[in-house]
């Protein structure tokens, strides 16, 4: 049996494209756009879709948002 770490699963889930599903409900949800590193609101249809579907923006950001790269501190005169 090969285990899958939660980090691997998280990365995979967050790379799924937006999929509101084929049903017609209008459930407010959030999805993570890997290209822009942002969580964006959308309406979920209520069935099918994929795992890139979060109830709150905070949940989306906690699971998927990548930290911004830090600029190195420059010491001394440049």
C-alpha positions as CSV (number, residue, x, y, z in Angstrom):
1,X,0.0,0.0,0.0
2,X,1.3,3.4,-1.0
3,X,0.3,6.4,1.1
4,X,-0.5,9.8,-0.3
5,X,0.4,12.7,1.8
6,X,-2.1,15.5,2.5
7,X,0.3,17.9,0.7
8,X,0.2,15.9,-2.5
9,X,-3.6,15.7,-2.4
10,X,-3.9,19.5,-1.6
11,X,-1.8,20.4,-4.6
12,X,-3.8,18.2,-6.9
13,X,-7.2,19.5,-5.6
14,X,-6.2,23.1,-6.0
15,X,-5.1,22.6,-9.6
16,X,-8.6,21.4,-10.8
17,X,-10.3,23.9,-13.1
18,X,-13.5,25.7,-12.2
19,X,-16.5,23.3,-12.5
20,X,-19.9,24.4,-11.3
21,X,-21.5,21.1,-12.2
22,X,-24.5,20.3,-14.4
23,X,-27.2,21.0,-11.9
24,X,-29.0,24.3,-11.6
25,X,-28.8,25.3,-7.9
26,X,-27.1,28.6,-7.1
27,X,-25.0,27.8,-4.1
28,X,-22.3,30.4,-3.4
29,X,-18.9,28.8,-3.3
30,X,-15.2,29.6,-3.8
31,X,-12.7,28.0,-6.2
32,X,-8.9,28.4,-6.4
33,X,-7.4,29.7,-9.6
34,X,-3.9,28.2,-9.7
35,X,-2.7,30.6,-12.5
36,X,-3.5,33.7,-10.5
37,X,-3.1,32.3,-6.9
38,X,-6.5,33.7,-5.9
39,X,-9.7,32.3,-4.6
40,X,-12.8,33.5,-6.6
41,X,-16.5,33.3,-5.9
42,X,-18.8,31.2,-8.1
43,X,-22.2,29.6,-8.0
44,X,-22.1,25.8,-7.6
45,X,-25.0,23.9,-9.3
46,X,-25.3,21.4,-6.4
47,X,-24.1,18.2,-8.0
48,X,-20.9,16.7,-9.5
49,X,-18.3,19.3,-10.2
50,X,-14.8,18.7,-8.6
51,X,-13.0,19.1,-5.3
52,X,-11.8,22.6,-6.1
53,X,-15.0,23.9,-4.4
54,X,-15.0,25.5,-0.9
55,X,-17.7,26.9,1.3
56,X,-15.8,30.0,2.3
57,X,-12.9,32.1,0.9
58,X,-11.0,31.4,4.1
59,X,-11.2,27.6,3.6
60,X,-10.1,28.0,0.0
61,X,-7.1,30.2,0.9
62,X,-6.1,27.9,3.8
63,X,-6.1,24.8,1.6
64,X,-4.6,26.3,-1.6
65,X,-3.2,29.8,-1.6
66,X,0.6,29.8,-2.1
67,X,2.7,32.3,-0.1
68,X,4.1,35.1,-2.1
69,X,7.8,34.9,-2.6
70,X,9.7,37.2,-0.3
71,X,12.2,39.6,-1.7
72,X,15.6,39.2,-0.2
73,X,16.7,41.9,2.2
74,X,19.6,43.9,0.9
75,X,22.1,44.9,3.5
76,X,24.5,47.8,3.2
77,X,24.9,50.2,0.3
78,X,23.9,49.0,-3.2
